[in-house]
Amino acid sequence: MDRARDVGLIEAAFRIANERTARWEERHADGRTELYLCECAEQPCRKRIELTREQYEEVRTDPRHFVVLPGHVIADLETVVGSFDGYEMIEKPSALLQLLVETDPRSATSGPEADAARALAHEIDPNLA
Ligand SMILES: [Zn+2]
């Protein structure tokens, strides 16, 4: 379970970093794409995925879902639930649901897992609050 948690926390940290990109509303005019970070746990990945705001929002509708580059999937810990041009949507196991919800920047919850994910996100992007 520890490895699953560690991987989940890394991916949650990239999700937090990506939320910052998503909040730049003015940059999303006319269905243009933005560069988001691959949310995989392969370190250091830091590769970028081109998504429209709509594509990004589709991933964010479920706290178990993350966006990764094709092939950046940890087969024993996550499942591909959508394959698209240039990216895949993965789903984390329900066993991690509490961690995934707690670290979701769109949920109002807080706790030790959320703190750990925010600390990791700060390492990814030092400009994060
Ligand atoms: Zn990756």
Backbone and ligand atoms as CSV (ligand in chain L), in Angstrom:
chain,resi,resn,atom,element,x,y,z
A,1,MET,N,N,0.836,-1.209,0.000
A,1,MET,CA,C,0.000,0.000,0.000
A,1,MET,C,C,0.867,1.254,0.000
A,2,ASP,N,N,2.060,1.189,0.601
A,2,ASP,CA,C,2.895,2.391,0.663
A,2,ASP,C,C,3.296,2.908,-0.711
A,3,ARG,N,N,3.667,1.987,-1.613
A,3,ARG,CA,C,4.055,2.410,-2.948
A,3,ARG,C,C,2.858,3.050,-3.651
A,4,ALA,N,N,1.690,2.453,-3.487
A,4,ALA,CA,C,0.487,3.008,-4.108
A,4,ALA,C,C,0.223,4.417,-3.580
A,5,ARG,N,N,0.443,4.598,-2.276
A,5,ARG,CA,C,0.237,5.921,-1.673
A,5,ARG,C,C,1.261,6.915,-2.216
A,6,ASP,N,N,2.518,6.511,-2.276
A,6,ASP,CA,C,3.565,7.412,-2.770
A,6,ASP,C,C,3.277,7.853,-4.202
A,7,VAL,N,N,2.912,6.892,-5.042
A,7,VAL,CA,C,2.585,7.215,-6.433
A,7,VAL,C,C,1.380,8.150,-6.484
A,8,GLY,N,N,0.386,7.862,-5.660
A,8,GLY,CA,C,-0.811,8.704,-5.622
A,8,GLY,C,C,-0.483,10.128,-5.203
A,9,LEU,N,N,0.417,10.274,-4.237
A,9,LEU,CA,C,0.785,11.614,-3.763
A,9,LEU,C,C,1.528,12.410,-4.833
A,10,ILE,N,N,2.411,11.739,-5.553
A,10,ILE,CA,C,3.146,12.422,-6.630
A,10,ILE,C,C,2.164,12.910,-7.687
A,11,GLU,N,N,1.256,12.043,-8.070
A,11,GLU,CA,C,0.291,12.421,-9.110
A,11,GLU,C,C,-0.631,13.534,-8.610
A,12,ALA,N,N,-0.978,13.464,-7.327
A,12,ALA,CA,C,-1.810,14.525,-6.745
A,12,ALA,C,C,-1.067,15.855,-6.758
A,13,ALA,N,N,0.260,15.808,-6.569
A,13,ALA,CA,C,1.058,17.038,-6.577
A,13,ALA,C,C,1.066,17.670,-7.968
A,14,PHE,N,N,1.200,16.847,-8.991
A,14,PHE,CA,C,1.155,17.384,-10.360
A,14,PHE,C,C,-0.234,17.952,-10.674
A,15,ARG,N,N,-1.249,17.313,-10.110
A,15,ARG,CA,C,-2.609,17.829,-10.312
A,15,ARG,C,C,-2.731,19.226,-9.702
A,16,ILE,N,N,-2.161,19.418,-8.522
A,16,ILE,CA,C,-2.192,20.739,-7.877
A,16,ILE,C,C,-1.466,21.763,-8.753
A,17,ALA,N,N,-0.299,21.365,-9.286
A,17,ALA,CA,C,0.453,22.279,-10.145
A,17,ALA,C,C,-0.358,22.630,-11.397
A,18,ASN,N,N,-1.049,21.662,-11.957
A,18,ASN,CA,C,-1.834,21.907,-13.169
A,18,ASN,C,C,-3.041,22.803,-12.911
A,19,GLU,N,N,-3.572,22.740,-11.709
A,19,GLU,CA,C,-4.715,23.591,-11.401
A,19,GLU,C,C,-4.360,25.060,-11.533
A,20,ARG,N,N,-3.095,25.386,-11.292
A,20,ARG,CA,C,-2.633,26.766,-11.415
A,20,ARG,C,C,-2.755,27.215,-12.876
A,21,THR,N,N,-2.358,26.330,-13.786
A,21,THR,CA,C,-2.493,26.634,-15.210
A,21,THR,C,C,-3.969,26.829,-15.563
A,22,ALA,N,N,-4.806,25.953,-15.031
A,22,ALA,CA,C,-6.227,26.002,-15.368
A,22,ALA,C,C,-6.892,27.277,-14.858
A,23,ARG,N,N,-6.327,27.869,-13.818
A,23,ARG,CA,C,-6.951,29.073,-13.253
A,23,ARG,C,C,-6.668,30.329,-14.070
A,24,TRP,N,N,-5.733,30.250,-15.006
A,24,TRP,CA,C,-5.467,31.416,-15.848
A,24,TRP,C,C,-6.540,31.521,-16.918
A,25,GLU,N,N,-7.722,31.935,-16.484
A,25,GLU,CA,C,-8.901,31.925,-17.345
A,25,GLU,C,C,-8.676,32.643,-18.670
A,26,GLU,N,N,-7.992,33.789,-18.598
A,26,GLU,CA,C,-7.865,34.613,-19.804
A,26,GLU,C,C,-7.066,33.917,-20.896
A,27,ARG,N,N,-6.308,32.900,-20.519
A,27,ARG,CA,C,-5.485,32.224,-21.520
A,27,ARG,C,C,-6.254,31.147,-22.277
A,28,HIS,N,N,-7.510,30.949,-21.907
A,28,HIS,CA,C,-8.240,29.827,-22.496
A,28,HIS,C,C,-9.279,30.249,-23.520
A,29,ALA,N,N,-9.082,31.416,-24.072
A,29,ALA,CA,C,-10.059,31.912,-25.040
A,29,ALA,C,C,-10.049,31.063,-26.316
A,30,ASP,N,N,-11.199,30.982,-26.960
A,30,ASP,CA,C,-11.308,30.392,-28.304
A,30,ASP,C,C,-10.861,28.936,-28.397
A,31,GLY,N,N,-11.010,28.182,-27.321
A,31,GLY,CA,C,-10.685,26.764,-27.373
A,31,GLY,C,C,-9.221,26.470,-27.655
A,32,ARG,N,N,-8.361,27.456,-27.388
A,32,ARG,CA,C,-6.936,27.212,-27.608
A,32,ARG,C,C,-6.412,26.209,-26.588
A,33,THR,N,N,-5.316,25.561,-26.941
A,33,THR,CA,C,-4.739,24.597,-26.019
A,33,THR,C,C,-3.711,25.279,-25.111
A,34,GLU,N,N,-3.511,24.659,-23.949
A,34,GLU,CA,C,-2.478,25.074,-23.008
A,34,GLU,C,C,-1.609,23.868,-22.710
A,35,LEU,N,N,-0.397,24.142,-22.227
A,35,LEU,CA,C,0.498,23.053,-21.863
A,35,LEU,C,C,0.320,22.722,-20.385
A,36,TYR,N,N,-0.100,21.492,-20.139
A,36,TYR,CA,C,-0.227,21.001,-18.773
A,36,TYR,C,C,0.900,20.003,-18.522
A,37,LEU,N,N,1.218,19.793,-17.250
A,37,LEU,CA,C,2.240,18.805,-16.909
A,37,LEU,C,C,1.647,17.403,-16.977
A,38,CYS,N,N,2.430,16.477,-17.514
A,38,CYS,CA,C,2.061,15.062,-17.415
A,38,CYS,C,C,1.957,14.734,-15.928
A,39,GLU,N,N,0.856,14.106,-15.521
A,39,GLU,CA,C,0.623,13.853,-14.097
A,39,GLU,C,C,1.114,12.473,-13.659
A,40,CYS,N,N,1.978,11.856,-14.452
A,40,CYS,CA,C,2.464,10.523,-14.091
A,40,CYS,C,C,3.441,10.601,-12.921
A,41,ALA,N,N,3.745,9.457,-12.326
A,41,ALA,CA,C,4.628,9.415,-11.160
A,41,ALA,C,C,6.049,9.012,-11.530
A,42,GLU,N,N,6.338,8.992,-12.815
A,42,GLU,CA,C,7.672,8.638,-13.281
A,42,GLU,C,C,8.550,9.882,-13.132
A,43,GLN,N,N,9.542,9.817,-12.239
A,43,GLN,CA,C,10.308,11.030,-11.965
A,43,GLN,C,C,11.721,10.921,-12.495
A,44,PRO,N,N,12.279,11.977,-13.075
A,44,PRO,CA,C,11.538,13.206,-13.366
A,44,PRO,C,C,10.917,13.138,-14.749
A,45,CYS,N,N,9.615,13.304,-14.844
A,45,CYS,CA,C,8.950,13.310,-16.147
A,45,CYS,C,C,8.898,14.753,-16.628
A,46,ARG,N,N,8.050,15.553,-15.978
A,46,ARG,CA,C,7.954,16.991,-16.295
A,46,ARG,C,C,7.662,17.263,-17.757
A,47,LYS,N,N,7.189,16.274,-18.485
A,47,LYS,CA,C,6.832,16.519,-19.877
A,47,LYS,C,C,5.466,17.203,-19.930
A,48,ARG,N,N,5.193,17.825,-21.066
A,48,ARG,CA,C,3.975,18.632,-21.182
A,48,ARG,C,C,2.955,17.960,-22.082
A,49,ILE,N,N,1.703,18.204,-21.775
A,49,ILE,CA,C,0.588,17.683,-22.562
A,49,ILE,C,C,-0.244,18.879,-23.020
A,50,GLU,N,N,-0.579,18.892,-24.297
A,50,GLU,CA,C,-1.361,19.989,-24.840
A,50,GLU,C,C,-2.841,19.653,-24.730
A,51,LEU,N,N,-3.575,20.458,-24.001
A,51,LEU,CA,C,-4.998,20.205,-23.792
A,51,LEU,C,C,-5.784,21.503,-23.938
A,52,THR,N,N,-7.020,21.385,-24.396
A,52,THR,CA,C,-7.916,22.533,-24.294
A,52,THR,C,C,-8.450,22.549,-22.862
A,53,ARG,N,N,-9.022,23.673,-22.480
A,53,ARG,CA,C,-9.615,23.764,-21.148
A,53,ARG,C,C,-10.708,22.702,-20.975
A,54,GLU,N,N,-11.464,22.472,-22.043
A,54,GLU,CA,C,-12.551,21.491,-21.967
A,54,GLU,C,C,-12.009,20.087,-21.709
A,55,GLN,N,N,-10.915,19.754,-22.392
A,55,GLN,CA,C,-10.312,18.427,-22.188
A,55,GLN,C,C,-9.805,18.289,-20.759
A,56,TYR,N,N,-9.178,19.342,-20.250
A,56,TYR,CA,C,-8.665,19.306,-18.883
A,56,TYR,C,C,-9.815,19.164,-17.885
A,57,GLU,N,N,-10.872,19.939,-18.106
A,57,GLU,CA,C,-12.020,19.890,-17.201
A,57,GLU,C,C,-12.658,18.506,-17.164
A,58,GLU,N,N,-12.659,17.831,-18.314
A,58,GLU,CA,C,-13.234,16.492,-18.382
A,58,GLU,C,C,-12.481,15.536,-17.444
A,59,VAL,N,N,-11.164,15.670,-17.415
A,59,VAL,CA,C,-10.360,14.829,-16.525
A,59,VAL,C,C,-10.672,15.158,-15.067
A,60,ARG,N,N,-10.839,16.445,-14.759
A,60,ARG,CA,C,-11.016,16.892,-13.365
A,60,ARG,C,C,-12.382,16.596,-12.782
A,61,THR,N,N,-13.310,16.068,-13.582
A,61,THR,CA,C,-14.644,15.810,-13.041
A,61,THR,C,C,-14.656,14.641,-12.066
A,62,ASP,N,N,-13.617,13.803,-12.070
A,62,ASP,CA,C,-13.549,12.656,-11.158
A,62,ASP,C,C,-12.215,12.701,-10.421
A,63,PRO,N,N,-12.229,12.715,-9.081
A,63,PRO,CA,C,-10.963,12.813,-8.330
A,63,PRO,C,C,-10.029,11.621,-8.544
A,64,ARG,N,N,-10.552,10.532,-9.102
A,64,ARG,CA,C,-9.681,9.366,-9.367
A,64,ARG,C,C,-8.979,9.469,-10.710
A,65,HIS,N,N,-9.313,10.475,-11.513
A,65,HIS,CA,C,-8.777,10.573,-12.874
A,65,HIS,C,C,-7.589,11.525,-12.970
A,66,PHE,N,N,-6.597,11.125,-13.766
A,66,PHE,CA,C,-5.418,11.940,-14.010
A,66,PHE,C,C,-5.101,11.902,-15.499
A,67,VAL,N,N,-4.328,12.902,-15.966
A,67,VAL,CA,C,-3.969,12.966,-17.375
A,67,VAL,C,C,-2.469,12.696,-17.516
A,68,VAL,N,N,-2.128,11.755,-18.406
A,68,VAL,CA,C,-0.719,11.394,-18.628
A,68,VAL,C,C,-0.461,11.251,-20.127
A,69,LEU,N,N,0.816,11.286,-20.487
A,69,LEU,CA,C,1.192,11.016,-21.870
A,69,LEU,C,C,0.961,9.534,-22.171
A,70,PRO,N,N,0.715,9.203,-23.434
A,70,PRO,CA,C,0.519,7.787,-23.791
A,70,PRO,C,C,1.703,6.944,-23.299
A,71,GLY,N,N,1.394,5.856,-22.623
A,71,GLY,CA,C,2.435,4.961,-22.128
A,71,GLY,C,C,2.937,5.295,-20.736
A,72,HIS,N,N,2.616,6.479,-20.213
A,72,HIS,CA,C,3.076,6.863,-18.867
A,72,HIS,C,C,2.112,6.346,-17.807
A,73,VAL,N,N,1.825,5.071,-17.908
A,73,VAL,CA,C,0.835,4.447,-17.042
A,73,VAL,C,C,1.530,3.388,-16.202
A,74,ILE,N,N,1.264,3.360,-14.919
A,74,ILE,CA,C,1.804,2.315,-14.047
A,74,ILE,C,C,0.764,1.208,-13.993
A,75,ALA,N,N,1.027,0.165,-14.763
A,75,ALA,CA,C,-0.015,-0.808,-15.084
A,75,ALA,C,C,-0.623,-1.478,-13.855
A,76,ASP,N,N,0.154,-1.696,-12.805
A,76,ASP,CA,C,-0.407,-2.398,-11.655
A,76,ASP,C,C,-1.116,-1.462,-10.672
A,77,LEU,N,N,-1.038,-0.151,-10.924
A,77,LEU,CA,C,-1.641,0.796,-9.975
A,77,LEU,C,C,-2.720,1.673,-10.588
A,78,GLU,N,N,-2.858,1.659,-11.896
A,78,GLU,CA,C,-3.847,2.516,-12.541
A,78,GLU,C,C,-4.326,1.907,-13.858
A,79,THR,N,N,-5.497,2.356,-14.284
A,79,THR,CA,C,-6.137,1.816,-15.477
A,79,THR,C,C,-6.396,2.947,-16.463
A,80,VAL,N,N,-6.125,2.691,-17.733
A,80,VAL,CA,C,-6.452,3.676,-18.762
A,80,VAL,C,C,-7.961,3.630,-19.011
A,81,VAL,N,N,-8.631,4.759,-18.823
A,81,VAL,CA,C,-10.073,4.810,-19.062
A,81,VAL,C,C,-10.422,5.651,-20.283
A,82,GLY,N,N,-9.412,6.281,-20.893
A,82,GLY,CA,C,-9.668,7.033,-22.115
A,82,GLY,C,C,-8.373,7.283,-22.859
A,83,SER,N,N,-8.351,6.975,-24.157
A,83,SER,CA,C,-7.174,7.248,-24.986
A,83,SER,C,C,-7.537,8.309,-26.004
A,84,PHE,N,N,-6.736,9.389,-26.039
A,84,PHE,CA,C,-7.039,10.505,-26.927
A,84,PHE,C,C,-5.788,10.853,-27.716
A,85,ASP,N,N,-5.920,11.828,-28.604
A,85,ASP,CA,C,-4.794,12.264,-29.412
A,85,ASP,C,C,-3.784,12.972,-28.508
A,86,GLY,N,N,-2.693,12.294,-28.179
A,86,GLY,CA,C,-1.637,12.927,-27.401
A,86,GLY,C,C,-1.691,12.729,-25.899
A,87,TYR,N,N,-2.762,12.115,-25.400
A,87,TYR,CA,C,-2.808,11.874,-23.955
A,87,TYR,C,C,-3.756,10.736,-23.614
A,88,GLU,N,N,-3.587,10.235,-22.383
A,88,GLU,CA,C,-4.482,9.212,-21.882
A,88,GLU,C,C,-5.041,9.658,-20.537
A,89,MET,N,N,-6.275,9.260,-20.268
A,89,MET,CA,C,-6.875,9.511,-18.968
A,89,MET,C,C,-6.806,8.213,-18.180
A,90,ILE,N,N,-6.207,8.295,-16.984
A,90,ILE,CA,C,-6.082,7.100,-16.161
A,90,ILE,C,C,-6.978,7.216,-14.939
A,91,GLU,N,N,-7.327,6.056,-14.387
A,91,GLU,CA,C,-8.136,6.015,-13.179
A,91,GLU,C,C,-7.380,5.277,-12.095
A,92,LYS,N,N,-7.334,5.876,-10.904
A,92,LYS,CA,C,-6.671,5.260,-9.757
A,92,LYS,C,C,-7.648,4.336,-9.045
A,93,PRO,N,N,-7.118,3.333,-8.333
A,93,PRO,CA,C,-8.024,2.387,-7.660
A,93,PRO,C,C,-8.823,3.037,-6.527
A,94,SER,N,N,-9.996,2.508,-6.285
A,94,SER,CA,C,-10.872,3.047,-5.242
A,94,SER,C,C,-10.245,2.966,-3.855
A,95,ALA,N,N,-9.291,2.052,-3.670
A,95,ALA,CA,C,-8.618,1.934,-2.377
A,95,ALA,C,C,-7.929,3.242,-1.990
A,96,LEU,N,N,-7.592,4.047,-2.986
A,96,LEU,CA,C,-6.903,5.315,-2.727
A,96,LEU,C,C,-7.857,6.504,-2.687
A,97,LEU,N,N,-9.147,6.215,-2.697
A,97,LEU,CA,C,-10.121,7.294,-2.863
A,97,LEU,C,C,-9.964,8.397,-1.817
A,98,GLN,N,N,-9.728,8.003,-0.576
A,98,GLN,CA,C,-9.619,9.021,0.472
A,98,GLN,C,C,-8.459,9.970,0.192
A,99,LEU,N,N,-7.310,9.405,-0.170
A,99,LEU,CA,C,-6.153,10.237,-0.516
A,99,LEU,C,C,-6.467,11.133,-1.709
A,100,LEU,N,N,-7.125,10.555,-2.702
A,100,LEU,CA,C,-7.387,11.293,-3.940
A,100,LEU,C,C,-8.354,12.446,-3.717
A,101,VAL,N,N,-9.332,12.228,-2.851
A,101,VAL,CA,C,-10.298,13.290,-2.559
A,101,VAL,C,C,-9.650,14.351,-1.678
A,102,GLU,N,N,-8.895,13.887,-0.682
A,102,GLU,CA,C,-8.279,14.842,0.248
A,102,GLU,C,C,-7.285,15.765,-0.467
A,103,THR,N,N,-6.579,15.226,-1.468
A,103,THR,CA,C,-5.566,16.022,-2.159
A,103,THR,C,C,-6.126,16.754,-3.371
A,104,ASP,N,N,-7.416,16.566,-3.657
A,104,ASP,CA,C,-8.025,17.213,-4.820
A,104,ASP,C,C,-8.136,18.714,-4.562
A,105,PRO,N,N,-7.477,19.538,-5.378
A,105,PRO,CA,C,-7.549,20.983,-5.125
A,105,PRO,C,C,-8.965,21.530,-5.263
A,106,ARG,N,N,-9.854,20.756,-5.829
A,106,ARG,CA,C,-11.237,21.224,-5.973
A,106,ARG,C,C,-12.134,20.727,-4.853
A,107,SER,N,N,-11.596,19.956,-3.946
A,107,SER,CA,C,-12.377,19.551,-2.787
A,107,SER,C,C,-11.992,20.458,-1.623
A,108,ALA,N,N,-12.888,20.591,-0.669
A,108,ALA,CA,C,-12.638,21.532,0.429
A,108,ALA,C,C,-11.979,20.850,1.618
A,109,THR,N,N,-11.566,19.596,1.438
A,109,THR,CA,C,-11.028,18.865,2.580
A,109,THR,C,C,-9.559,19.200,2.799
A,110,SER,N,N,-9.102,18.926,4.005
A,110,SER,CA,C,-7.686,19.121,4.315
A,110,SER,C,C,-7.245,17.991,5.233
A,111,GLY,N,N,-5.938,17.864,5.416
A,111,GLY,CA,C,-5.415,16.803,6.258
A,111,GLY,C,C,-3.985,16.521,5.893
A,112,PRO,N,N,-3.394,15.520,6.516
A,112,PRO,CA,C,-1.972,15.241,6.289
A,112,PRO,C,C,-1.634,14.887,4.843
A,113,GLU,N,N,-2.515,14.165,4.145
A,113,GLU,CA,C,-2.229,13.812,2.758
A,113,GLU,C,C,-2.262,15.065,1.875
A,114,ALA,N,N,-3.225,15.946,2.139
A,114,ALA,CA,C,-3.312,17.190,1.382
A,114,ALA,C,C,-2.063,18.034,1.616
A,115,ASP,N,N,-1.589,18.088,2.863
A,115,ASP,CA,C,-0.373,18.847,3.173
A,115,ASP,C,C,0.827,18.258,2.449
A,116,ALA,N,N,0.920,16.926,2.447
A,116,ALA,CA,C,2.053,16.258,1.788
A,116,ALA,C,C,2.034,16.534,0.283
A,117,ALA,N,N,0.858,16.480,-0.323
A,117,ALA,CA,C,0.744,16.721,-1.765
A,117,ALA,C,C,1.097,18.167,-2.093
A,118,ARG,N,N,0.665,19.103,-1.242
A,118,ARG,CA,C,0.983,20.516,-1.482
A,118,ARG,C,C,2.490,20.758,-1.365
A,119,ALA,N,N,3.138,20.088,-0.412
A,119,ALA,CA,C,4.584,20.247,-0.253
A,119,ALA,C,C,5.307,19.742,-1.499
A,120,LEU,N,N,4.852,18.605,-2.039
A,120,LEU,CA,C,5.452,18.068,-3.268
A,120,LEU,C,C,5.190,19.006,-4.447
A,121,ALA,N,N,3.993,19.553,-4.508
A,121,ALA,CA,C,3.650,20.462,-5.597
A,121,ALA,C,C,4.546,21.695,-5.558
A,122,HIS,N,N,4.890,22.115,-4.365
A,122,HIS,CA,C,5.767,23.278,-4.216
A,122,HIS,C,C,7.146,22.989,-4.797
A,123,GLU,N,N,7.597,21.735,-4.673
A,123,GLU,CA,C,8.888,21.354,-5.258
A,123,GLU,C,C,8.797,21.356,-6.796
A,124,ILE,N,N,7.631,20.981,-7.317
A,124,ILE,CA,C,7.442,20.980,-8.766
A,124,ILE,C,C,7.429,22.404,-9.288
A,125,ASP,N,N,6.704,23.271,-8.603
A,125,ASP,CA,C,6.564,24.664,-9.025
A,125,ASP,C,C,6.709,25.573,-7.814
A,126,PRO,N,N,7.908,26.150,-7.625
A,126,PRO,CA,C,8.159,26.966,-6.435
A,126,PRO,C,C,7.277,28.205,-6.365
A,127,ASN,N,N,6.616,28.549,-7.460
A,127,ASN,CA,C,5.753,29.723,-7.444
A,127,ASN,C,C,4.385,29.436,-6.837
A,128,LEU,N,N,4.137,28.161,-6.545
A,128,LEU,CA,C,2.845,27.814,-5.951
A,128,LEU,C,C,2.766,28.327,-4.528
A,129,ALA,N,N,1.619,28.826,-4.175
A,129,ALA,CA,C,1.416,29.317,-2.797
A,129,ALA,C,C,1.392,28.150,-1.826
L,1,ZN,ZN,ZN,4.829,11.383,-17.627
